[in-house]
Amino acid sequence: MSNLADALTELGDALSAVTAAAVGEGGLRASDDTEVLRALAVAGRIRRCADAVMAEAVGVTMDRDGGVGPAERLTTRYGCRSMSELVQRATRVSSRTASEIIAAAGAVQRSVALSTGEVLPAQFPGMRAALAAGEVGIDGVTAVTGAFRGCAAGRAEMLAADVELAAAACGVGADAAPPASADDLRALACVWAAYLDQDGTEPDDSRALRKRGISLGRRSDDGLVPLRGLLLPEVAAQLRVGCDSILNPRVDGAPAPGPRFLDDADAGDDPDSPVASAADQRSHSQKLHDALAVLLTAAAASGELPTLGGAAPTLVVSVRERDLATGRGQAHLPGDELPIPLAAARHVACTGAVQRVVTAENGRIVSISTLDRIFNRHQRKAITLRDGGCVIPGCHVPPQWCEVHHVEEHSRGGPTHTDNGVLLCWFHHRTIDTGGWQVRMVGGVPHVRGPSWWDSAMKWRPATKSPTRRRDLIALRT
């Protein structure tokens, strides 16, 4: 055993010297494309071989610890509370990678029978042979074994699938395809598992139904409400499709055909320009949050949801009229003692109806009136034709997901008229007062001025995403 460890040490020293040469000056950076790709492929083989050694070492350790008491286990004697900690300390990998190594080792290890001392075959002997040959790594083994977790197929069927999957990993399968990657092996293994155990997903589905759920926590000091939960696959897929429809940068259609002549100062009008593409600084998780907000707003406005208290589910935000007009004060949500920013109240007020409730000094309700401030469907269609989507350059949210914003606030006398309404996505509407973007109407046409980091000239530019309007602009420029 010491001879094997010495051989691996010598191999590691030689590999370290080669690695230093590869990443140093005059290494791979000075090589041609073919040499770089060849080095990448060889490095992958070396990694797979190292995976095989780690899996075998972990498998042997697990087997030895399985027949002794806690005090005599190798993990205990080396000061580790678990096999995962032992693997992490010895290999310097993360806890997640250590778990994958342990799982792979359990699938390919050859245990020793306690009663007879006989070395038993591995659960996946074909994958073990492919691992030993350096044809598959830890990720490939776990991809295969994970697909068969809970599969009720018999031992003979499992061995037949193991042979086919190992052949695919080595590139000698029936279809003569090149060696399969870990993702390809996972897909193939899922097909085999479904074929061998056609009712195998039902128990998983029952467990998933029991564990599904979403919880909304209490608002924290930073003003955010934690959302936690587990979604069924089809529900998650539906949510993902809805988010993709909003976040897809190509959702507003192809650019208008024909030539287009632009000055450098006008490059920001092109949504495909590098400058415009840098306009959206949100992270992916922030974009998903905003897409969910759009979906919830659209669902509430669809009229298809069940009524609540005899009316459609409506978000009610209470704020003093004076605070809304002056921009100083606080707003409140029902059932929430903590206030919300006035920006949120203005956002809701801009897209919904405002009901004025006048109270006397003693709190008695004196009068109730509703202000007509919602753009009707005919106005929205006209604004959609003119704007074609969110008017902020670089934003590709389509018009059906946008909200109509009063450029001149209704509380300050701004009319509910097409000359005072522009399309903004939920995010840009919510941050129009703080995000650095400014919108104004010039002759009934929206003009946008971006923040200084986006446009150092701070120039007002006419904005539209409408293919019809863009075609008209092409005609004027050519």
C-alpha positions as CSV (number, residue, x, y, z in Angstrom):
1,M,0.0,0.0,0.0
2,S,2.9,2.3,0.8
3,N,4.3,1.6,-2.6
4,L,1.1,2.8,-4.2
5,A,1.1,5.9,-2.2
6,D,4.7,6.6,-3.1
7,A,3.9,6.1,-6.8
8,L,1.0,8.5,-6.6
9,T,3.2,11.0,-4.7
10,E,5.8,10.9,-7.5
11,L,3.0,11.3,-10.1
12,G,1.7,14.3,-8.2
13,D,5.1,15.9,-8.1
14,A,5.6,15.4,-11.8
15,L,2.1,16.7,-12.5
16,S,2.8,19.8,-10.4
17,A,5.9,20.6,-12.5
18,V,3.9,20.2,-15.7
19,T,1.1,22.3,-14.3
20,A,3.5,25.1,-13.4
21,A,4.9,25.1,-16.9
22,A,1.4,25.1,-18.4
23,V,0.1,28.1,-16.5
24,G,3.4,30.0,-16.4
25,E,4.9,32.3,-19.0
26,G,5.3,30.7,-22.4
27,G,2.9,27.9,-21.4
28,L,-0.5,27.2,-22.9
29,R,-1.0,30.9,-23.7
30,A,1.8,30.5,-26.3
31,S,0.2,27.3,-27.8
32,D,-2.0,27.1,-30.8
33,D,-5.7,26.2,-30.5
34,T,-5.2,22.5,-31.2
35,E,-2.6,22.2,-28.4
36,V,-4.8,24.0,-25.9
37,L,-7.8,21.8,-26.6
38,R,-5.6,18.7,-26.4
39,A,-4.2,19.8,-23.1
40,L,-7.8,20.4,-21.9
41,A,-8.8,16.9,-22.9
42,V,-5.8,15.3,-21.2
43,A,-6.4,17.3,-18.0
44,G,-9.9,15.9,-18.0
45,R,-8.6,12.4,-18.2
46,I,-6.1,13.1,-15.4
47,R,-9.0,14.4,-13.3
48,R,-11.1,11.3,-14.0
49,C,-8.2,9.1,-13.0
50,A,-7.8,11.0,-9.8
51,D,-11.6,10.7,-9.2
52,A,-11.2,6.9,-9.4
53,V,-8.4,6.8,-6.8
54,M,-10.5,9.1,-4.4
55,A,-13.6,6.9,-4.9
56,E,-11.7,3.8,-4.2
57,A,-10.0,5.2,-1.1
58,V,-13.3,6.5,0.3
59,G,-14.9,3.1,-0.6
60,V,-12.2,1.2,1.3
61,T,-12.5,3.5,4.3
62,M,-16.3,3.1,4.3
63,D,-16.0,-0.6,4.1
64,R,-13.5,-0.8,7.0
65,D,-15.6,1.5,9.2
66,G,-18.7,-0.5,8.5
67,G,-17.8,-3.5,10.7
68,V,-16.3,-1.8,13.7
69,G,-17.6,0.4,16.6
70,P,-17.6,4.2,16.6
71,A,-14.5,4.4,18.7
72,E,-12.5,2.2,16.3
73,R,-13.6,3.8,13.1
74,L,-10.9,5.5,10.9
75,T,-12.8,8.8,10.9
76,T,-12.9,8.8,14.7
77,R,-9.2,7.9,15.0
78,Y,-8.2,10.7,12.7
79,G,-10.3,13.3,14.6
80,C,-13.2,13.7,12.2
81,R,-16.8,13.5,13.1
82,S,-17.9,12.1,9.8
83,M,-16.8,10.6,6.5
84,S,-17.6,13.9,4.8
85,E,-15.2,15.8,7.1
86,L,-12.5,13.3,6.6
87,V,-12.8,13.6,2.8
88,Q,-12.9,17.4,3.0
89,R,-9.7,17.5,5.2
90,A,-7.8,15.0,3.0
91,T,-8.8,16.4,-0.4
92,R,-9.6,20.1,0.4
93,V,-12.9,19.9,-1.5
94,S,-16.2,21.5,-0.6
95,S,-18.8,19.6,1.5
96,R,-20.9,19.2,-1.6
97,T,-18.1,17.7,-3.6
98,A,-17.2,15.4,-0.7
99,S,-20.9,14.2,-0.6
100,E,-20.6,13.4,-4.3
101,I,-17.4,11.4,-3.8
102,I,-19.0,9.5,-1.0
103,A,-22.1,8.7,-3.0
104,A,-20.0,7.6,-6.0
105,A,-17.8,5.5,-3.8
106,G,-20.8,3.7,-2.3
107,A,-22.1,2.9,-5.8
108,V,-18.9,1.4,-7.1
109,Q,-17.1,0.0,-4.0
110,R,-16.6,-3.8,-3.6
111,S,-17.6,-4.5,0.0
112,V,-16.4,-7.5,2.0
113,A,-19.0,-9.8,3.4
114,L,-18.7,-9.8,7.2
115,S,-19.7,-13.5,7.5
116,T,-17.6,-15.0,4.8
117,G,-14.9,-12.4,4.0
118,E,-15.9,-12.7,0.4
119,V,-15.4,-9.6,-1.8
120,L,-18.8,-8.7,-3.2
121,P,-19.4,-7.2,-6.6
122,A,-20.1,-3.5,-6.9
123,Q,-23.6,-2.2,-7.2
124,F,-22.7,-0.8,-10.6
125,P,-19.7,-2.9,-11.9
126,G,-19.8,-1.4,-15.3
127,M,-19.5,2.1,-14.0
128,R,-16.7,0.9,-11.7
129,A,-14.7,-0.4,-14.6
130,A,-15.3,2.8,-16.6
131,L,-14.2,4.8,-13.5
132,A,-11.0,2.7,-13.1
133,A,-10.2,3.2,-16.8
134,G,-10.4,6.9,-16.5
135,E,-13.4,7.1,-18.9
136,V,-15.9,8.5,-16.4
137,G,-15.5,10.7,-13.3
138,I,-17.3,11.2,-10.0
139,D,-19.8,13.5,-11.7
140,G,-20.6,10.8,-14.3
141,V,-21.0,8.1,-11.7
142,T,-23.3,10.2,-9.5
143,A,-25.3,11.2,-12.6
144,V,-26.1,7.6,-13.3
145,T,-26.6,6.4,-9.7
146,G,-28.8,9.4,-8.9
147,A,-31.2,8.6,-11.8
148,F,-31.7,5.0,-10.4
149,R,-32.3,6.1,-6.8
150,G,-35.6,4.6,-5.7
151,C,-35.9,2.5,-8.9
152,A,-37.7,-0.8,-8.2
153,A,-36.1,-2.7,-11.1
154,G,-34.6,-6.1,-10.5
155,R,-30.9,-6.8,-10.2
156,A,-30.6,-8.3,-13.7
157,E,-32.3,-5.3,-15.3
158,M,-30.0,-2.9,-13.3
159,L,-26.9,-4.7,-14.5
160,A,-28.1,-4.6,-18.1
161,A,-28.6,-0.8,-17.8
162,D,-25.2,-0.5,-16.1
163,V,-23.5,-2.3,-19.0
164,E,-25.1,0.0,-21.6
165,L,-24.4,3.2,-19.6
166,A,-20.8,2.2,-19.1
167,A,-20.4,1.5,-22.8
168,A,-21.8,5.0,-23.5
169,A,-19.4,6.5,-21.1
170,C,-16.5,4.8,-22.8
171,G,-17.7,5.7,-26.3
172,V,-18.3,2.0,-27.4
173,G,-22.1,2.0,-27.2
174,A,-24.5,0.5,-29.7
175,D,-24.9,3.9,-31.5
176,A,-21.1,4.3,-31.8
177,A,-21.4,7.8,-30.3
178,P,-18.4,9.5,-28.8
179,P,-17.9,9.2,-25.0
180,A,-20.8,10.7,-23.2
181,S,-20.5,13.6,-20.8
182,A,-21.9,13.5,-17.3
183,D,-25.0,15.4,-18.4
184,D,-25.5,12.9,-21.3
185,L,-25.1,10.0,-19.0
186,R,-27.8,11.5,-16.6
187,A,-30.2,11.8,-19.5
188,L,-29.5,8.3,-20.7
189,A,-29.8,6.9,-17.1
190,C,-33.2,8.7,-16.6
191,V,-34.5,7.0,-19.8
192,W,-33.3,3.6,-18.5
193,A,-34.8,4.2,-15.1
194,A,-38.2,5.1,-16.6
195,Y,-38.1,2.1,-18.9
196,L,-37.2,-0.4,-16.2
197,D,-39.6,1.0,-13.5
198,Q,-42.5,2.7,-15.3
199,D,-44.3,3.3,-12.0
200,G,-41.2,4.5,-10.2
201,T,-42.1,8.1,-10.2
202,E,-45.4,7.7,-8.4
203,P,-43.8,7.3,-4.9
204,D,-41.6,10.3,-5.6
205,D,-44.7,12.3,-6.7
206,S,-46.5,11.4,-3.5
207,R,-43.6,12.6,-1.5
208,A,-43.4,15.8,-3.6
209,L,-47.1,16.5,-3.0
210,R,-46.6,16.2,0.7
211,K,-43.5,18.4,0.8
212,R,-44.7,21.1,-1.6
213,G,-45.4,24.5,-0.1
214,I,-44.6,28.2,0.1
215,S,-44.2,30.4,3.2
216,L,-44.0,34.1,3.6
217,G,-42.0,35.3,6.6
218,R,-42.2,38.4,8.6
219,R,-40.8,41.6,7.1
220,S,-37.2,42.1,8.3
221,D,-35.5,45.3,9.3
222,D,-34.2,45.8,5.8
223,G,-37.8,46.0,4.5
224,L,-37.8,42.7,2.7
225,V,-40.1,39.7,3.2
226,P,-38.4,36.3,3.0
227,L,-40.0,33.8,0.6
228,R,-39.3,30.1,1.1
229,G,-40.7,27.0,-0.4
230,L,-40.7,24.0,-2.6
231,L,-42.5,23.9,-6.0
232,L,-43.8,20.9,-7.9
233,P,-41.9,20.5,-11.1
234,E,-44.8,21.5,-13.3
235,V,-45.6,24.6,-11.2
236,A,-41.9,25.6,-11.3
237,A,-41.9,25.0,-15.1
238,Q,-45.0,27.2,-15.5
239,L,-43.4,30.0,-13.4
240,R,-40.2,29.6,-15.4
241,V,-42.0,29.9,-18.7
242,G,-43.8,33.1,-17.4
243,C,-40.5,34.6,-16.3
244,D,-38.8,33.7,-19.5
245,S,-41.6,35.4,-21.5
246,I,-40.8,38.6,-19.6
247,L,-37.0,38.4,-19.4
248,N,-36.3,37.1,-22.8
249,P,-34.4,39.9,-24.5
250,R,-35.7,38.9,-28.0
251,V,-39.4,38.8,-26.9
252,D,-40.2,42.0,-28.7
253,G,-39.5,40.6,-32.1
254,A,-36.7,41.0,-34.6
255,P,-35.3,44.4,-35.4
256,A,-37.0,46.3,-38.2
257,P,-35.6,45.4,-41.6
258,G,-33.8,47.8,-43.8
259,P,-30.8,50.1,-43.4
260,R,-30.4,52.4,-40.5
261,F,-28.0,55.3,-40.2
262,L,-27.0,56.4,-36.7
263,D,-24.8,59.0,-35.2
264,D,-22.6,57.9,-32.3
265,A,-24.7,60.1,-30.0
266,D,-27.8,58.1,-31.0
267,A,-26.3,54.6,-30.4
268,G,-28.3,54.5,-27.1
269,D,-31.5,54.2,-29.2
270,D,-30.5,50.8,-30.4
271,P,-31.5,48.1,-27.9
272,D,-28.8,45.8,-29.4
273,S,-26.0,48.3,-28.9
274,P,-23.4,47.6,-26.2
275,V,-24.3,50.8,-24.4
276,A,-28.0,49.9,-24.2
277,S,-27.2,46.3,-23.1
278,A,-25.4,47.7,-20.1
279,A,-28.4,49.7,-19.0
280,D,-29.9,46.9,-16.9
281,Q,-27.7,46.3,-13.9
282,R,-30.0,43.9,-12.1
283,S,-28.8,40.4,-11.1
284,H,-30.6,37.4,-12.4
285,S,-32.4,36.8,-9.1
286,Q,-33.5,40.4,-9.1
287,K,-34.9,40.0,-12.6
288,L,-36.8,36.9,-11.5
289,H,-38.3,38.8,-8.6
290,D,-39.5,41.6,-10.9
291,A,-40.8,39.1,-13.4
292,L,-42.8,37.5,-10.6
293,A,-44.2,40.9,-9.6
294,V,-45.3,41.4,-13.2
295,L,-47.0,38.0,-13.3
296,L,-48.9,38.7,-10.1
297,T,-50.0,42.1,-11.3
298,A,-51.2,40.6,-14.6
299,A,-53.0,37.8,-12.9
300,A,-54.8,40.2,-10.6
301,A,-55.8,42.4,-13.5
302,S,-57.0,39.5,-15.7
303,G,-60.3,39.1,-14.0
304,E,-59.9,35.3,-13.9
305,L,-59.0,35.1,-10.2
306,P,-61.6,34.2,-7.6
307,T,-63.2,37.2,-5.8
308,L,-62.1,38.2,-2.3
309,G,-64.7,39.9,-0.2
310,G,-67.0,40.2,-3.2
311,A,-64.4,41.9,-5.4
312,A,-61.4,41.0,-7.4
313,P,-58.2,40.6,-5.3
314,T,-56.9,44.1,-5.0
315,L,-53.8,45.5,-3.3
316,V,-54.8,48.3,-1.1
317,V,-52.2,50.9,0.0
318,S,-53.2,53.6,2.4
319,V,-51.5,57.0,2.4
320,R,-52.4,60.5,3.4
321,E,-53.2,62.7,0.4
322,R,-50.9,65.4,1.7
323,D,-48.0,62.9,2.0
324,L,-48.5,61.6,-1.5
325,A,-48.6,65.1,-3.0
326,T,-45.5,66.4,-1.1
327,G,-43.5,63.2,-1.3
328,R,-42.8,63.2,2.4
329,G,-44.4,60.7,4.7
330,Q,-45.2,57.0,4.8
331,A,-47.6,54.5,3.3
332,H,-49.1,51.3,4.8
333,L,-50.2,47.9,3.6
334,P,-53.2,46.1,5.2
335,G,-52.2,43.7,8.0
336,D,-48.6,45.1,8.1
337,E,-47.7,47.4,11.0
338,L,-44.4,48.5,9.3
339,P,-44.6,51.3,6.8
340,I,-43.5,51.1,3.2
341,P,-41.8,53.8,1.1
342,L,-43.9,56.5,-0.7
343,A,-42.3,55.3,-3.9
344,A,-44.3,52.1,-3.6
345,A,-47.5,54.0,-3.0
346,R,-46.9,56.2,-6.0
347,H,-46.2,53.1,-8.1
348,V,-49.5,51.5,-7.1
349,A,-51.4,54.7,-7.4
350,C,-50.1,55.3,-10.9
351,T,-51.4,52.0,-12.2
352,G,-54.6,51.7,-10.2
353,A,-57.6,53.6,-9.1
354,V,-57.3,56.1,-6.3
355,Q,-60.1,56.3,-3.8
356,R,-60.2,59.4,-1.7
357,V,-61.7,58.8,1.8
358,V,-62.3,62.0,3.8
359,T,-62.5,61.6,7.6
360,A,-63.5,64.1,10.3
361,E,-61.3,65.0,13.2
362,N,-62.9,62.2,15.3
363,G,-62.2,59.6,12.6
364,R,-65.7,59.4,11.2
365,I,-65.8,58.8,7.4
366,V,-67.3,61.9,5.8
367,S,-67.1,61.0,2.1
368,I,-65.7,58.5,-0.4
369,S,-64.9,59.3,-4.0
370,T,-62.9,57.5,-6.7
371,L,-60.7,59.5,-9.1
372,D,-60.7,58.5,-12.7
373,R,-57.0,57.9,-13.3
374,I,-56.8,54.5,-15.1
375,F,-55.9,54.4,-18.7
376,N,-58.7,52.6,-20.5
377,R,-58.1,49.7,-23.0
378,H,-58.4,52.0,-26.0
379,Q,-55.7,54.4,-24.6
380,R,-53.5,51.5,-23.7
381,K,-53.7,50.0,-27.3
382,A,-52.8,53.4,-28.7
383,I,-49.8,53.9,-26.3
384,T,-48.7,50.3,-27.1
385,L,-48.7,51.1,-30.8
386,R,-46.6,54.2,-30.2
387,D,-44.1,52.8,-27.6
388,G,-43.9,49.1,-28.4
389,G,-42.7,48.1,-25.0
390,C,-40.8,49.6,-22.0
391,V,-39.4,52.9,-23.3
392,I,-36.2,52.6,-21.3
393,P,-33.3,51.8,-23.7
394,G,-31.9,48.3,-23.3
395,C,-35.1,47.0,-21.6
396,H,-36.9,44.4,-23.7
397,V,-40.0,43.8,-21.6
398,P,-42.9,43.5,-24.2
399,P,-45.9,45.8,-24.0
400,Q,-48.3,43.3,-22.7
401,W,-46.2,43.0,-19.5
402,C,-45.8,46.8,-19.1
403,E,-47.7,49.3,-17.0
404,V,-48.8,52.8,-18.2
405,H,-47.0,55.5,-16.3
406,H,-48.3,59.1,-15.8
407,V,-45.4,61.2,-16.8
408,E,-46.9,64.1,-15.0
409,E,-48.2,62.6,-11.8
410,H,-52.0,62.6,-11.5
411,S,-51.8,64.0,-8.0
412,R,-50.1,67.0,-9.4
413,G,-52.7,67.6,-12.1
414,G,-51.3,65.2,-14.8
415,P,-54.1,64.1,-17.1
416,T,-55.0,60.4,-17.9
417,H,-54.3,61.1,-21.6
418,T,-52.1,59.4,-24.2
419,D,-49.9,62.5,-24.3
420,N,-49.1,61.9,-20.6
421,G,-48.8,58.1,-20.6
422,V,-45.8,55.9,-21.4
423,L,-45.1,52.1,-21.1
424,L,-42.7,51.1,-18.4
425,C,-41.9,47.6,-17.1
426,W,-42.6,46.9,-13.4
427,F,-39.0,47.5,-12.4
428,H,-38.4,50.8,-14.2
429,H,-41.8,52.0,-13.1
430,R,-41.0,51.2,-9.5
431,T,-37.6,52.9,-9.7
432,I,-38.4,55.8,-12.0
433,D,-37.8,58.3,-9.2
434,T,-34.5,56.8,-8.0
435,G,-33.0,54.8,-10.9
436,G,-31.5,57.8,-12.7
437,W,-33.8,57.5,-15.8
438,Q,-36.0,60.4,-16.7
439,V,-39.0,60.5,-19.0
440,R,-40.8,63.6,-20.5
441,M,-43.3,64.1,-23.3
442,V,-42.4,66.3,-26.2
443,G,-45.3,66.8,-28.6
444,G,-47.0,63.7,-27.4
445,V,-43.8,61.6,-27.9
446,P,-41.9,60.1,-25.0
447,H,-38.3,61.2,-24.6
448,V,-35.8,59.5,-22.3
449,R,-32.7,60.8,-20.6
450,G,-30.4,58.2,-19.0
451,P,-28.1,58.5,-16.0
452,S,-24.6,59.9,-16.5
453,W,-22.9,56.5,-16.2
454,W,-24.9,55.4,-19.3
455,D,-24.8,58.7,-21.3
456,S,-22.2,61.2,-20.3
457,A,-23.9,63.8,-22.5
458,M,-27.2,63.4,-20.6
459,K,-29.1,63.9,-23.8
460,W,-32.9,63.7,-24.2
461,R,-33.7,61.1,-26.9
462,P,-37.0,60.0,-28.4
463,A,-37.8,56.5,-27.3
464,T,-39.8,53.8,-29.0
465,K,-39.7,50.0,-29.4
466,S,-42.6,49.9,-31.9
467,P,-41.5,48.3,-35.2
468,T,-44.0,50.6,-37.0
469,R,-42.5,53.7,-35.5
470,R,-38.9,52.4,-36.1
471,R,-39.8,51.9,-39.7
472,D,-41.0,55.5,-39.9
473,L,-37.7,56.6,-38.4
474,I,-35.7,54.6,-41.0
475,A,-37.6,56.4,-43.7
476,L,-36.8,59.8,-42.2
477,R,-33.1,59.0,-41.9
478,T,-32.4,57.5,-45.3
